[in-house]
Amino acid sequence: MNIIRTKKAYKVICGLVVLIGATLQSSGNVTNPESVQDPKPLEGSGAGGQTVRSLHYSFEKHSEGETDISIPFQGITSIDCNIKRFVKLESLSLGGNKLKTLPPEIGELRNLRELNLRNNEFEIFPNIIGELRNLQYLFFDGNEFELLPSEIGKLENLQELHLNSNKLKSLPPEIGKLENLKILDLSCNKLSTLPNTIRELPDSLQLLDLRGNSILEVGEKVKTLGRGELREIFRGRVVFDRDALRRPQ
């Protein structure tokens, strides 16, 4: 008798699971597996013999003529070198994954205007990004790199550079070469001064966000700038802790 009751209960539970799944599917709360290109799982051995699972994204089901590719929050750890075939790509969003590196071939995306790499696991800023000469918007916040390479100065068309919530301790002098920059978000890093060349940023700069840093009042003469000098140069366009943030119009 107990066995019969157990079987009936099991059937009821299974029915409820199926019903709930169908309800979520129809309401849009569950991602349609056919609408997302599944990354390919790879496994290897990590420290202590533990199995390390990685997900490689191959772009196999994307057409070469696409101009906008968005693959957020998929747990992707690497992307394929065949990304170079998307010569018309203008926007690439890979935010919320587990990327630590980029393939060199990404530098061949000459038409790329927007690159979103926020909230990944980069400990080193990829130099190859400097080859994306037409890039206008770079979202690289929420990672873990400490240094910004000199190659950043090659991105002369950049209008917005978001590097907040990293571990930046300094900026290269080449930051001053970004002649079209309008927004530079450096909040929540470990900066104490900025290079003297940052004064070369254009008058069109609307926001220099330095909140969440420990900016010294005075920089090292000739080489770096502190809070006082930055206020004098950028006036209301620079924001420190306790300042009211005025968003660009």
Beta strands, then each sheet from edge to edge (+ up, - down):
strand 1: 40-45
strand 2: 51-57
strand 3: 68-70
strand 4: 78-79
strand 5: 91-93
strand 6: 114-116
strand 7: 137-139
strand 8: 160-162
strand 9: 183-185
strand 10: 194-195
strand 11: 207-209
strand 12: 224-225
strand 13: 238-239
sheet 1: 1+ 2- 4-
sheet 2: 3+ 5+ 6+ 7+ 8+ 9+ 11+ 13+
sheet 3: 10+ 12-
end
